[in-house]
Amino acid sequence: MDKHSLSHTSWECVYHIVWIPKYRRKVLYGETRREVGEILRMLVDHMDGVEIVEGTACVDHIHICLRIAPKHSVSHVVGRLKGKSAIVLHERHPEWRKLTGRDRTLWARGYYVSTVGLNESIIRRYIQRQEDGSKIE
């Protein structure tokens, strides 16, 4: 049943994570959706023990299903994804400074996370059926 392993651990830790832009602004549309997906894929590829299972960028929130090795904390992974993606997006879109200020924040502080467990197929279907968002896979 366990598909992944570290030196002394077999694991299958999948998390459904949702976060929103600051003030629930509807900034994730058109080309920006594709950019967010590309940036998140790039960031996850550089993290050892983290893998995208499913993901969608909606107009005012991100849904992502991540497989995270137990050696990483979920809060560290989410913090890194949100922080680094905000920096990259602000570098690509300097006009956003008028909307978000000089501190280059884009995402709201909090996020939602739940363990997937045996409901993985149901949650993956739910993410896929979100509005016509671009996939992050």
N, CA, C and O atoms as CSV, one atom per row, in Angstrom:
chain,resi,resn,atom,element,x,y,z
A,1,MET,N,N,0.810,-1.191,0.000
A,1,MET,CA,C,0.000,0.000,0.000
A,1,MET,C,C,0.858,1.262,0.000
A,1,MET,O,O,0.511,2.238,-0.666
A,2,ASP,N,N,1.975,1.262,0.735
A,2,ASP,CA,C,2.850,2.428,0.757
A,2,ASP,C,C,3.667,2.471,-0.524
A,2,ASP,O,O,4.306,1.488,-0.901
A,3,LYS,N,N,3.639,3.612,-1.182
A,3,LYS,CA,C,4.298,3.732,-2.476
A,3,LYS,C,C,5.663,4.387,-2.388
A,3,LYS,O,O,6.477,4.257,-3.302
A,4,HIS,N,N,5.916,5.084,-1.301
A,4,HIS,CA,C,7.153,5.842,-1.193
A,4,HIS,C,C,7.906,5.430,0.062
A,4,HIS,O,O,7.324,4.946,1.032
A,5,SER,N,N,9.215,5.636,0.014
A,5,SER,CA,C,9.973,5.295,1.206
A,5,SER,C,C,11.212,6.170,1.311
A,5,SER,O,O,11.758,6.646,0.316
A,6,LEU,N,N,11.629,6.360,2.543
A,6,LEU,CA,C,12.904,6.986,2.862
A,6,LEU,C,C,13.793,5.872,3.377
A,6,LEU,O,O,13.432,4.704,3.238
A,7,SER,N,N,14.922,6.176,3.956
A,7,SER,CA,C,15.834,5.118,4.363
A,7,SER,C,C,15.217,4.131,5.356
A,7,SER,O,O,15.487,2.933,5.266
A,8,HIS,N,N,14.399,4.598,6.297
A,8,HIS,CA,C,13.797,3.705,7.275
A,8,HIS,C,C,12.288,3.904,7.413
A,8,HIS,O,O,11.696,3.524,8.423
A,9,THR,N,N,11.673,4.500,6.398
A,9,THR,CA,C,10.260,4.846,6.505
A,9,THR,C,C,9.544,4.588,5.194
A,9,THR,O,O,10.035,4.965,4.130
A,10,SER,N,N,8.394,3.954,5.264
A,10,SER,CA,C,7.496,3.862,4.111
A,10,SER,C,C,6.345,4.811,4.388
A,10,SER,O,O,5.837,4.862,5.509
A,11,TRP,N,N,5.932,5.556,3.387
A,11,TRP,CA,C,4.919,6.577,3.630
A,11,TRP,C,C,4.031,6.834,2.422
A,11,TRP,O,O,4.406,6.551,1.284
A,12,GLU,N,N,2.865,7.366,2.685
A,12,GLU,CA,C,1.922,7.849,1.669
A,12,GLU,C,C,1.171,9.016,2.313
A,12,GLU,O,O,0.076,8.836,2.844
A,13,CYS,N,N,1.758,10.200,2.264
A,13,CYS,CA,C,1.186,11.394,2.894
A,13,CYS,C,C,0.742,12.363,1.809
A,13,CYS,O,O,1.570,13.032,1.190
A,14,VAL,N,N,-0.558,12.437,1.580
A,14,VAL,CA,C,-1.112,13.321,0.556
A,14,VAL,C,C,-2.005,14.345,1.250
A,14,VAL,O,O,-2.821,13.995,2.103
A,15,TYR,N,N,-1.841,15.607,0.878
A,15,TYR,CA,C,-2.572,16.697,1.505
A,15,TYR,C,C,-3.321,17.515,0.455
A,15,TYR,O,O,-2.786,17.797,-0.617
A,16,HIS,N,N,-4.560,17.895,0.768
A,16,HIS,CA,C,-5.347,18.807,-0.044
A,16,HIS,C,C,-5.160,20.183,0.578
A,16,HIS,O,O,-5.492,20.391,1.745
A,17,ILE,N,N,-4.624,21.131,-0.207
A,17,ILE,CA,C,-4.287,22.447,0.307
A,17,ILE,C,C,-4.966,23.508,-0.551
A,17,ILE,O,O,-4.974,23.415,-1.778
A,18,VAL,N,N,-5.535,24.518,0.108
A,18,VAL,CA,C,-6.194,25.624,-0.589
A,18,VAL,C,C,-5.699,26.924,0.026
A,18,VAL,O,O,-5.636,27.052,1.249
A,19,TRP,N,N,-5.340,27.903,-0.830
A,19,TRP,CA,C,-5.020,29.230,-0.326
A,19,TRP,C,C,-5.552,30.280,-1.287
A,19,TRP,O,O,-5.841,29.992,-2.448
A,20,ILE,N,N,-5.678,31.519,-0.776
A,20,ILE,CA,C,-6.304,32.594,-1.546
A,20,ILE,C,C,-5.366,33.790,-1.667
A,20,ILE,O,O,-4.457,33.959,-0.854
A,21,PRO,N,N,-5.594,34.627,-2.697
A,21,PRO,CA,C,-4.861,35.893,-2.759
A,21,PRO,C,C,-5.344,36.823,-1.648
A,21,PRO,O,O,-6.466,36.687,-1.160
A,22,LYS,N,N,-4.513,37.745,-1.261
A,22,LYS,CA,C,-4.859,38.711,-0.221
A,22,LYS,C,C,-6.160,39.427,-0.597
A,22,LYS,O,O,-6.347,39.827,-1.745
A,23,TYR,N,N,-7.029,39.577,0.353
A,23,TYR,CA,C,-8.330,40.226,0.196
A,23,TYR,C,C,-9.212,39.522,-0.837
A,23,TYR,O,O,-10.144,40.118,-1.375
A,24,ARG,N,N,-8.914,38.266,-1.105
A,24,ARG,CA,C,-9.648,37.428,-2.069
A,24,ARG,C,C,-9.766,38.109,-3.436
A,24,ARG,O,O,-10.760,37.942,-4.142
A,25,ARG,N,N,-8.734,38.877,-3.794
A,25,ARG,CA,C,-8.737,39.552,-5.099
A,25,ARG,C,C,-8.763,38.521,-6.217
A,25,ARG,O,O,-8.153,37.457,-6.115
A,26,LYS,N,N,-9.468,38.850,-7.266
A,26,LYS,CA,C,-9.579,37.967,-8.415
A,26,LYS,C,C,-8.470,38.309,-9.422
A,26,LYS,O,O,-8.719,38.937,-10.451
A,27,VAL,N,N,-7.251,37.884,-9.102
A,27,VAL,CA,C,-6.088,38.210,-9.932
A,27,VAL,C,C,-5.597,37.023,-10.755
A,27,VAL,O,O,-4.738,37.194,-11.621
A,28,LEU,N,N,-6.117,35.838,-10.506
A,28,LEU,CA,C,-5.609,34.643,-11.184
A,28,LEU,C,C,-6.475,34.311,-12.388
A,28,LEU,O,O,-7.294,33.393,-12.334
A,29,TYR,N,N,-6.301,35.044,-13.459
A,29,TYR,CA,C,-7.072,34.803,-14.669
A,29,TYR,C,C,-6.139,34.827,-15.875
A,29,TYR,O,O,-5.035,35.368,-15.811
A,30,GLY,N,N,-6.594,34.240,-16.965
A,30,GLY,CA,C,-5.841,34.243,-18.216
A,30,GLY,C,C,-4.435,33.693,-18.084
A,30,GLY,O,O,-4.225,32.595,-17.567
A,31,GLU,N,N,-3.488,34.465,-18.554
A,31,GLU,CA,C,-2.090,34.050,-18.576
A,31,GLU,C,C,-1.524,33.871,-17.165
A,31,GLU,O,O,-0.636,33.045,-16.954
A,32,THR,N,N,-2.031,34.634,-16.206
A,32,THR,CA,C,-1.532,34.536,-14.832
A,32,THR,C,C,-1.787,33.156,-14.254
A,32,THR,O,O,-0.962,32.641,-13.500
A,33,ARG,N,N,-2.929,32.542,-14.598
A,33,ARG,CA,C,-3.209,31.174,-14.129
A,33,ARG,C,C,-2.134,30.210,-14.597
A,33,ARG,O,O,-1.627,29.394,-13.827
A,34,ARG,N,N,-1.796,30.322,-15.872
A,34,ARG,CA,C,-0.756,29.430,-16.409
A,34,ARG,C,C,0.591,29.715,-15.736
A,34,ARG,O,O,1.351,28.793,-15.442
A,35,GLU,N,N,0.878,30.991,-15.498
A,35,GLU,CA,C,2.128,31.352,-14.830
A,35,GLU,C,C,2.204,30.754,-13.428
A,35,GLU,O,O,3.240,30.219,-13.032
A,36,VAL,N,N,1.107,30.847,-12.682
A,36,VAL,CA,C,1.085,30.302,-11.321
A,36,VAL,C,C,1.343,28.798,-11.359
A,36,VAL,O,O,2.123,28.280,-10.560
A,37,GLY,N,N,0.691,28.101,-12.284
A,37,GLY,CA,C,0.920,26.662,-12.421
A,37,GLY,C,C,2.367,26.342,-12.742
A,37,GLY,O,O,2.953,25.426,-12.165
A,38,GLU,N,N,2.937,27.096,-13.659
A,38,GLU,CA,C,4.338,26.893,-14.054
A,38,GLU,C,C,5.277,27.162,-12.879
A,38,GLU,O,O,6.220,26.406,-12.648
A,39,ILE,N,N,5.018,28.234,-12.144
A,39,ILE,CA,C,5.866,28.596,-11.004
A,39,ILE,C,C,5.775,27.542,-9.901
A,39,ILE,O,O,6.796,27.142,-9.340
A,40,LEU,N,N,4.555,27.088,-9.587
A,40,LEU,CA,C,4.396,26.073,-8.545
A,40,LEU,C,C,5.057,24.757,-8.938
A,40,LEU,O,O,5.672,24.102,-8.097
A,41,ARG,N,N,4.937,24.361,-10.208
A,41,ARG,CA,C,5.619,23.144,-10.675
A,41,ARG,C,C,7.129,23.285,-10.519
A,41,ARG,O,O,7.801,22.361,-10.061
A,42,MET,N,N,7.661,24.452,-10.904
A,42,MET,CA,C,9.104,24.686,-10.801
A,42,MET,C,C,9.561,24.614,-9.341
A,42,MET,O,O,10.582,23.999,-9.035
A,43,LEU,N,N,8.804,25.242,-8.450
A,43,LEU,CA,C,9.174,25.232,-7.034
A,43,LEU,C,C,9.116,23.823,-6.447
A,43,LEU,O,O,10.007,23.428,-5.695
A,44,VAL,N,N,8.084,23.072,-6.782
A,44,VAL,CA,C,7.949,21.704,-6.269
A,44,VAL,C,C,9.052,20.815,-6.827
A,44,VAL,O,O,9.558,19.945,-6.119
A,45,ASP,N,N,9.431,21.017,-8.080
A,45,ASP,CA,C,10.512,20.225,-8.669
A,45,ASP,C,C,11.833,20.427,-7.929
A,45,ASP,O,O,12.679,19.532,-7.919
A,46,HIS,N,N,12.015,21.590,-7.312
A,46,HIS,CA,C,13.248,21.875,-6.578
A,46,HIS,C,C,13.190,21.425,-5.122
A,46,HIS,O,O,14.170,21.573,-4.392
A,47,MET,N,N,12.051,20.878,-4.690
A,47,MET,CA,C,11.925,20.394,-3.310
A,47,MET,C,C,12.020,18.875,-3.303
A,47,MET,O,O,11.253,18.190,-3.979
A,48,ASP,N,N,12.952,18.367,-2.547
A,48,ASP,CA,C,13.114,16.928,-2.419
A,48,ASP,C,C,11.989,16.368,-1.542
A,48,ASP,O,O,11.761,16.869,-0.441
A,49,GLY,N,N,11.289,15.341,-2.016
A,49,GLY,CA,C,10.249,14.698,-1.223
A,49,GLY,C,C,8.885,15.349,-1.331
A,49,GLY,O,O,8.000,15.053,-0.528
A,50,VAL,N,N,8.690,16.235,-2.312
A,50,VAL,CA,C,7.397,16.877,-2.529
A,50,VAL,C,C,7.002,16.667,-3.986
A,50,VAL,O,O,7.825,16.807,-4.890
A,51,GLU,N,N,5.739,16.330,-4.200
A,51,GLU,CA,C,5.254,16.022,-5.549
A,51,GLU,C,C,3.815,16.525,-5.695
A,51,GLU,O,O,3.010,16.386,-4.774
A,52,ILE,N,N,3.494,17.112,-6.859
A,52,ILE,CA,C,2.127,17.551,-7.135
A,52,ILE,C,C,1.332,16.354,-7.640
A,52,ILE,O,O,1.729,15.701,-8.605
A,53,VAL,N,N,0.214,16.070,-6.988
A,53,VAL,CA,C,-0.682,15.004,-7.420
A,53,VAL,C,C,-1.730,15.578,-8.364
A,53,VAL,O,O,-2.010,15.001,-9.415
A,54,GLU,N,N,-2.303,16.706,-7.992
A,54,GLU,CA,C,-3.356,17.366,-8.769
A,54,GLU,C,C,-3.355,18.829,-8.359
A,54,GLU,O,O,-2.955,19.153,-7.241
A,55,GLY,N,N,-3.796,19.719,-9.240
A,55,GLY,CA,C,-3.881,21.121,-8.866
A,55,GLY,C,C,-4.660,21.935,-9.862
A,55,GLY,O,O,-4.716,21.607,-11.047
A,56,THR,N,N,-5.271,23.016,-9.369
A,56,THR,CA,C,-6.024,23.932,-10.208
A,56,THR,C,C,-5.869,25.340,-9.668
A,56,THR,O,O,-5.932,25.567,-8.460
A,57,ALA,N,N,-5.665,26.285,-10.579
A,57,ALA,CA,C,-5.640,27.698,-10.205
A,57,ALA,C,C,-6.978,28.290,-10.622
A,57,ALA,O,O,-7.260,28.410,-11.814
A,58,CYS,N,N,-7.799,28.660,-9.654
A,58,CYS,CA,C,-9.074,29.303,-9.924
A,58,CYS,C,C,-8.862,30.817,-9.860
A,58,CYS,O,O,-7.779,31.275,-9.493
A,59,VAL,N,N,-9.879,31.590,-10.213
A,59,VAL,CA,C,-9.739,33.041,-10.273
A,59,VAL,C,C,-9.324,33.636,-8.926
A,59,VAL,O,O,-8.533,34.578,-8.884
A,60,ASP,N,N,-9.855,33.091,-7.822
A,60,ASP,CA,C,-9.557,33.699,-6.529
A,60,ASP,C,C,-9.032,32.712,-5.490
A,60,ASP,O,O,-9.072,33.000,-4.294
A,61,HIS,N,N,-8.546,31.563,-5.923
A,61,HIS,CA,C,-7.909,30.640,-4.993
A,61,HIS,C,C,-7.149,29.545,-5.737
A,61,HIS,O,O,-7.349,29.320,-6.931
A,62,ILE,N,N,-6.269,28.872,-4.993
A,62,ILE,CA,C,-5.471,27.757,-5.521
A,62,ILE,C,C,-5.901,26.496,-4.792
A,62,ILE,O,O,-5.974,26.483,-3.563
A,63,HIS,N,N,-6.190,25.428,-5.546
A,63,HIS,CA,C,-6.422,24.085,-4.999
A,63,HIS,C,C,-5.247,23.242,-5.443
A,63,HIS,O,O,-4.917,23.208,-6.628
A,64,ILE,N,N,-4.620,22.568,-4.515
A,64,ILE,CA,C,-3.501,21.706,-4.897
A,64,ILE,C,C,-3.466,20.487,-3.982
A,64,ILE,O,O,-3.716,20.583,-2.781
A,65,CYS,N,N,-3.155,19.360,-4.568
A,65,CYS,CA,C,-3.032,18.117,-3.825
A,65,CYS,C,C,-1.543,17.742,-3.899
A,65,CYS,O,O,-1.021,17.466,-4.979
A,66,LEU,N,N,-0.871,17.736,-2.750
A,66,LEU,CA,C,0.567,17.478,-2.707
A,66,LEU,C,C,0.879,16.203,-1.951
A,66,LEU,O,O,0.235,15.886,-0.950
A,67,ARG,N,N,1.862,15.482,-2.432
A,67,ARG,CA,C,2.418,14.339,-1.707
A,67,ARG,C,C,3.699,14.854,-1.058
A,67,ARG,O,O,4.650,15.220,-1.748
A,68,ILE,N,N,3.716,14.878,0.271
A,68,ILE,CA,C,4.834,15.469,1.012
A,68,ILE,C,C,5.454,14.407,1.919
A,68,ILE,O,O,4.761,13.777,2.719
A,69,ALA,N,N,6.747,14.220,1.787
A,69,ALA,CA,C,7.458,13.253,2.631
A,69,ALA,C,C,7.362,13.685,4.093
A,69,ALA,O,O,7.324,14.880,4.384
A,70,PRO,N,N,7.321,12.717,5.015
A,70,PRO,CA,C,7.184,13.054,6.434
A,70,PRO,C,C,8.351,13.839,7.019
A,70,PRO,O,O,8.238,14.375,8.121
A,71,LYS,N,N,9.455,13.915,6.312
A,71,LYS,CA,C,10.588,14.711,6.818
A,71,LYS,C,C,10.345,16.208,6.660
A,71,LYS,O,O,11.088,17.014,7.220
A,72,HIS,N,N,9.302,16.597,5.896
A,72,HIS,CA,C,8.947,18.007,5.699
A,72,HIS,C,C,7.664,18.325,6.442
A,72,HIS,O,O,6.762,17.490,6.519
A,73,SER,N,N,7.580,19.526,6.988
A,73,SER,CA,C,6.313,19.936,7.582
A,73,SER,C,C,5.457,20.588,6.499
A,73,SER,O,O,5.973,21.238,5.590
A,74,VAL,N,N,4.165,20.406,6.607
A,74,VAL,CA,C,3.238,20.978,5.630
A,74,VAL,C,C,3.352,22.497,5.647
A,74,VAL,O,O,3.348,23.127,4.590
A,75,SER,N,N,3.453,23.089,6.829
A,75,SER,CA,C,3.521,24.545,6.920
A,75,SER,C,C,4.775,25.092,6.233
A,75,SER,O,O,4.727,26.154,5.613
A,76,HIS,N,N,5.880,24.381,6.340
A,76,HIS,CA,C,7.113,24.818,5.672
A,76,HIS,C,C,6.942,24.763,4.153
A,76,HIS,O,O,7.331,25.699,3.453
A,77,VAL,N,N,6.368,23.684,3.642
A,77,VAL,CA,C,6.179,23.525,2.197
A,77,VAL,C,C,5.225,24.596,1.663
A,77,VAL,O,O,5.514,25.237,0.653
A,78,VAL,N,N,4.088,24.791,2.342
A,78,VAL,CA,C,3.116,25.784,1.892
A,78,VAL,C,C,3.712,27.183,1.992
A,78,VAL,O,O,3.539,27.993,1.081
A,79,GLY,N,N,4.403,27.475,3.072
A,79,GLY,CA,C,5.041,28.784,3.224
A,79,GLY,C,C,6.037,29.067,2.113
A,79,GLY,O,O,6.107,30.180,1.592
A,80,ARG,N,N,6.795,28.064,1.764
A,80,ARG,CA,C,7.771,28.228,0.684
A,80,ARG,C,C,7.085,28.438,-0.661
A,80,ARG,O,O,7.489,29.307,-1.433
A,81,LEU,N,N,6.045,27.644,-0.948
A,81,LEU,CA,C,5.319,27.798,-2.213
A,81,LEU,C,C,4.674,29.178,-2.318
A,81,LEU,O,O,4.775,29.838,-3.352
A,82,LYS,N,N,4.015,29.608,-1.251
A,82,LYS,CA,C,3.352,30.910,-1.278
A,82,LYS,C,C,4.361,32.055,-1.346
A,82,LYS,O,O,4.177,32.997,-2.117
A,83,GLY,N,N,5.414,31.980,-0.553
A,83,GLY,CA,C,6.400,33.055,-0.514
A,83,GLY,C,C,7.166,33.219,-1.809
A,83,GLY,O,O,7.250,34.317,-2.359
A,84,LYS,N,N,7.722,32.126,-2.291
A,84,LYS,CA,C,8.524,32.187,-3.524
A,84,LYS,C,C,7.670,32.514,-4.736
A,84,LYS,O,O,8.110,33.263,-5.609
A,85,SER,N,N,6.448,31.967,-4.813
A,85,SER,CA,C,5.588,32.261,-5.966
A,85,SER,C,C,5.185,33.733,-5.973
A,85,SER,O,O,5.090,34.336,-7.042
A,86,ALA,N,N,4.948,34.321,-4.804
A,86,ALA,CA,C,4.607,35.746,-4.735
A,86,ALA,C,C,5.766,36.603,-5.235
A,86,ALA,O,O,5.555,37.570,-5.967
A,87,ILE,N,N,6.986,36.252,-4.843
A,87,ILE,CA,C,8.159,37.009,-5.278
A,87,ILE,C,C,8.312,36.935,-6.796
A,87,ILE,O,O,8.520,37.956,-7.451
A,88,VAL,N,N,8.208,35.730,-7.355
A,88,VAL,CA,C,8.363,35.557,-8.801
A,88,VAL,C,C,7.258,36.302,-9.556
A,88,VAL,O,O,7.537,36.959,-10.559
A,89,LEU,N,N,6.011,36.206,-9.090
A,89,LEU,CA,C,4.910,36.889,-9.771
A,89,LEU,C,C,5.060,38.407,-9.703
A,89,LEU,O,O,4.733,39.099,-10.667
A,90,HIS,N,N,5.548,38.935,-8.582
A,90,HIS,CA,C,5.760,40.377,-8.484
A,90,HIS,C,C,6.894,40.842,-9.391
A,90,HIS,O,O,6.854,41.958,-9.909
A,91,GLU,N,N,7.906,39.993,-9.587
A,91,GLU,CA,C,8.981,40.353,-10.514
A,91,GLU,C,C,8.455,40.393,-11.945
A,91,GLU,O,O,8.870,41.239,-12.737
A,92,ARG,N,N,7.543,39.482,-12.278
A,92,ARG,CA,C,6.973,39.438,-13.629
A,92,ARG,C,C,5.898,40.498,-13.852
A,92,ARG,O,O,5.657,40.910,-14.986
A,93,HIS,N,N,5.251,40.941,-12.770
A,93,HIS,CA,C,4.143,41.901,-12.877
A,93,HIS,C,C,4.371,43.083,-11.933
A,93,HIS,O,O,3.730,43.156,-10.885
A,94,PRO,N,N,5.269,44.008,-12.280
A,94,PRO,CA,C,5.537,45.152,-11.393
A,94,PRO,C,C,4.316,46.058,-11.201
A,94,PRO,O,O,4.251,46.807,-10.226
A,95,GLU,N,N,3.357,45.996,-12.115
A,95,GLU,CA,C,2.152,46.818,-11.996
A,95,GLU,C,C,1.284,46.411,-10.805
A,95,GLU,O,O,0.390,47.163,-10.419
A,96,TRP,N,N,1.526,45.248,-10.219
A,96,TRP,CA,C,0.756,44.782,-9.057
A,96,TRP,C,C,1.102,45.555,-7.790
A,96,TRP,O,O,0.372,45.474,-6.802
A,97,ARG,N,N,2.193,46.296,-7.802
A,97,ARG,CA,C,2.587,47.049,-6.605
A,97,ARG,C,C,1.500,48.016,-6.173
A,97,ARG,O,O,1.324,48.265,-4.980
A,98,LYS,N,N,0.765,48.564,-7.141
A,98,LYS,CA,C,-0.326,49.484,-6.819
A,98,LYS,C,C,-1.424,48.763,-6.046
A,98,LYS,O,O,-2.071,49.352,-5.179
A,99,LEU,N,N,-1.633,47.485,-6.362
A,99,LEU,CA,C,-2.689,46.709,-5.702
A,99,LEU,C,C,-2.261,46.152,-4.352
A,99,LEU,O,O,-3.044,46.151,-3.402
A,100,THR,N,N,-1.031,45.682,-4.265
A,100,THR,CA,C,-0.621,44.931,-3.075
A,100,THR,C,C,0.402,45.631,-2.204
A,100,THR,O,O,0.701,45.150,-1.111
A,101,GLY,N,N,0.942,46.740,-2.646
A,101,GLY,CA,C,1.927,47.451,-1.834
A,101,GLY,C,C,3.346,47.024,-2.150
A,101,GLY,O,O,3.583,46.179,-3.013
A,102,ARG,N,N,4.274,47.615,-1.444
A,102,ARG,CA,C,5.699,47.382,-1.721
A,102,ARG,C,C,6.226,46.068,-1.176
A,102,ARG,O,O,7.262,45.591,-1.641
A,103,ASP,N,N,5.558,45.474,-0.220
A,103,ASP,CA,C,6.118,44.297,0.447
A,103,ASP,C,C,6.025,43.016,-0.381
A,103,ASP,O,O,6.419,41.953,0.099
A,104,ARG,N,N,5.528,43.089,-1.579
A,104,ARG,CA,C,5.441,41.957,-2.514
A,104,ARG,C,C,4.657,40.775,-1.956
A,104,ARG,O,O,4.948,39.622,-2.272
A,105,THR,N,N,3.675,41.067,-1.135
A,105,THR,CA,C,2.787,39.988,-0.692
A,105,THR,C,C,1.705,39.811,-1.736
A,105,THR,O,O,1.275,40.777,-2.366
A,106,LEU,N,N,1.281,38.618,-1.914
A,106,LEU,CA,C,0.198,38.323,-2.850
A,106,LEU,C,C,-0.851,37.466,-2.167
A,106,LEU,O,O,-2.050,37.676,-2.354
A,107,TRP,N,N,-0.405,36.501,-1.377
A,107,TRP,CA,C,-1.309,35.535,-0.776
A,107,TRP,C,C,-1.718,35.965,0.630
A,107,TRP,O,O,-0.953,36.615,1.342
A,108,ALA,N,N,-2.927,35.595,1.014
A,108,ALA,CA,C,-3.392,35.820,2.377
A,108,ALA,C,C,-2.541,34.962,3.326
A,108,ALA,O,O,-1.911,33.997,2.892
A,109,ARG,N,N,-2.523,35.306,4.598
A,109,ARG,CA,C,-1.670,34.603,5.557
A,109,ARG,C,C,-2.006,33.127,5.701
A,109,ARG,O,O,-1.100,32.293,5.703
A,110,GLY,N,N,-3.261,32.789,5.817
A,110,GLY,CA,C,-3.642,31.419,6.140
A,110,GLY,C,C,-3.809,30.529,4.924
A,110,GLY,O,O,-3.615,30.953,3.785
A,111,TYR,N,N,-4.169,29.297,5.192
A,111,TYR,CA,C,-4.459,28.321,4.159
A,111,TYR,C,C,-5.278,27.209,4.786
A,111,TYR,O,O,-5.345,27.088,6.009
A,112,TYR,N,N,-5.897,26.402,3.949
A,112,TYR,CA,C,-6.661,25.242,4.406
A,112,TYR,C,C,-5.863,24.006,4.034
A,112,TYR,O,O,-5.314,23.930,2.935
A,113,VAL,N,N,-5.792,23.038,4.939
A,113,VAL,CA,C,-5.119,21.782,4.630
A,113,VAL,C,C,-5.889,20.637,5.267
A,113,VAL,O,O,-6.373,20.744,6.394
A,114,SER,N,N,-5.995,19.544,4.527
A,114,SER,CA,C,-6.565,18.324,5.095
A,114,SER,C,C,-5.798,17.144,4.524
A,114,SER,O,O,-5.284,17.200,3.407
A,115,THR,N,N,-5.727,16.081,5.304
A,115,THR,CA,C,-5.078,14.876,4.802
A,115,THR,C,C,-6.053,14.177,3.874
A,115,THR,O,O,-7.264,14.202,4.094
A,116,VAL,N,N,-5.526,13.565,2.853
A,116,VAL,CA,C,-6.383,12.950,1.848
A,116,VAL,C,C,-6.727,11.522,2.225
A,116,VAL,O,O,-7.901,11.152,2.207
A,117,GLY,N,N,-5.754,10.722,2.559
A,117,GLY,CA,C,-6.026,9.340,2.947
A,117,GLY,C,C,-6.747,8.546,1.877
A,117,GLY,O,O,-6.366,8.569,0.707
A,118,LEU,N,N,-7.785,7.847,2.284
A,118,LEU,CA,C,-8.503,6.977,1.366
A,118,LEU,C,C,-9.451,7.728,0.445
A,118,LEU,O,O,-9.987,7.129,-0.487
A,119,ASN,N,N,-9.677,9.007,0.671
A,119,ASN,CA,C,-10.582,9.792,-0.163
A,119,ASN,C,C,-9.877,10.465,-1.331
A,119,ASN,O,O,-10.425,11.397,-1.920
A,120,GLU,N,N,-8.698,10.024,-1.674
A,120,GLU,CA,C,-7.914,10.698,-2.703
A,120,GLU,C,C,-8.662,10.838,-4.010
A,120,GLU,O,O,-8.648,11.918,-4.599
A,121,SER,N,N,-9.309,9.801,-4.485
A,121,SER,CA,C,-10.003,9.883,-5.775
A,121,SER,C,C,-11.140,10.897,-5.731
A,121,SER,O,O,-11.378,11.598,-6.715
A,122,ILE,N,N,-11.843,10.984,-4.607
A,122,ILE,CA,C,-12.931,11.953,-4.468
A,122,ILE,C,C,-12.381,13.378,-4.483
A,122,ILE,O,O,-12.939,14.250,-5.150
A,123,ILE,N,N,-11.312,13.615,-3.768
A,123,ILE,CA,C,-10.723,14.953,-3.706
A,123,ILE,C,C,-10.114,15.329,-5.049
A,123,ILE,O,O,-10.220,16.482,-5.467
A,124,ARG,N,N,-9.481,14.389,-5.728
A,124,ARG,CA,C,-8.925,14.680,-7.052
A,124,ARG,C,C,-10.023,15.068,-8.023
A,124,ARG,O,O,-9.850,15.999,-8.809
A,125,ARG,N,N,-11.168,14.359,-7.981
A,125,ARG,CA,C,-12.315,14.706,-8.831
A,125,ARG,C,C,-12.837,16.100,-8.488
A,125,ARG,O,O,-13.175,16.878,-9.379
A,126,TYR,N,N,-12.899,16.410,-7.194
A,126,TYR,CA,C,-13.361,17.725,-6.757
A,126,TYR,C,C,-12.463,18.833,-7.314
A,126,TYR,O,O,-12.956,19.845,-7.812
A,127,ILE,N,N,-11.162,18.638,-7.229
A,127,ILE,CA,C,-10.222,19.636,-7.750
A,127,ILE,C,C,-10.372,19.763,-9.256
A,127,ILE,O,O,-10.348,20.877,-9.781
A,128,GLN,N,N,-10.525,18.665,-9.955
A,128,GLN,CA,C,-10.673,18.694,-11.405
A,128,GLN,C,C,-11.943,19.410,-11.841
A,128,GLN,O,O,-11.981,20.014,-12.913
A,129,ARG,N,N,-12.975,19.345,-11.020
A,129,ARG,CA,C,-14.260,19.950,-11.392
A,129,ARG,C,C,-14.392,21.411,-10.990
A,129,ARG,O,O,-15.452,22.008,-11.178
A,130,GLN,N,N,-13.346,21.987,-10.447
A,130,GLN,CA,C,-13.387,23.421,-10.141
A,130,GLN,C,C,-13.569,24.162,-11.449
A,130,GLN,O,O,-13.357,23.598,-12.523
A,131,GLU,N,N,-13.959,25.423,-11.366
A,131,GLU,CA,C,-14.194,26.186,-12.589
A,131,GLU,C,C,-13.027,26.032,-13.554
A,131,GLU,O,O,-11.950,25.591,-13.152
A,132,ASP,N,N,-13.217,26.377,-14.776
A,132,ASP,CA,C,-12.253,26.115,-15.844
A,132,ASP,C,C,-10.866,26.655,-15.541
A,132,ASP,O,O,-10.342,27.483,-16.285
A,133,GLY,N,N,-10.279,26.194,-14.466
A,133,GLY,CA,C,-8.936,26.646,-14.093
A,133,GLY,C,C,-7.893,25.900,-14.882
A,133,GLY,O,O,-8.150,24.829,-15.432
A,134,SER,N,N,-6.717,26.477,-14.930
A,134,SER,CA,C,-5.636,25.769,-15.590
A,134,SER,C,C,-5.043,24.779,-14.623
A,134,SER,O,O,-4.880,25.087,-13.443
A,135,LYS,N,N,-4.719,23.609,-15.094
A,135,LYS,CA,C,-4.193,22.552,-14.242
A,135,LYS,C,C,-2.744,22.846,-13.867
A,135,LYS,O,O,-1.999,23.458,-14.633
A,136,ILE,N,N,-2.369,22.407,-12.698
A,136,ILE,CA,C,-1.009,22.643,-12.200
A,136,ILE,C,C,-0.167,21.382,-12.342
A,136,ILE,O,O,1.051,21.458,-12.180
A,137,GLU,N,N,-0.738,20.260,-12.628
A,137,GLU,CA,C,-0.026,18.973,-12.674
A,137,GLU,C,C,1.383,19.092,-13.160
A,137,GLU,O,O,2.093,18.090,-13.248
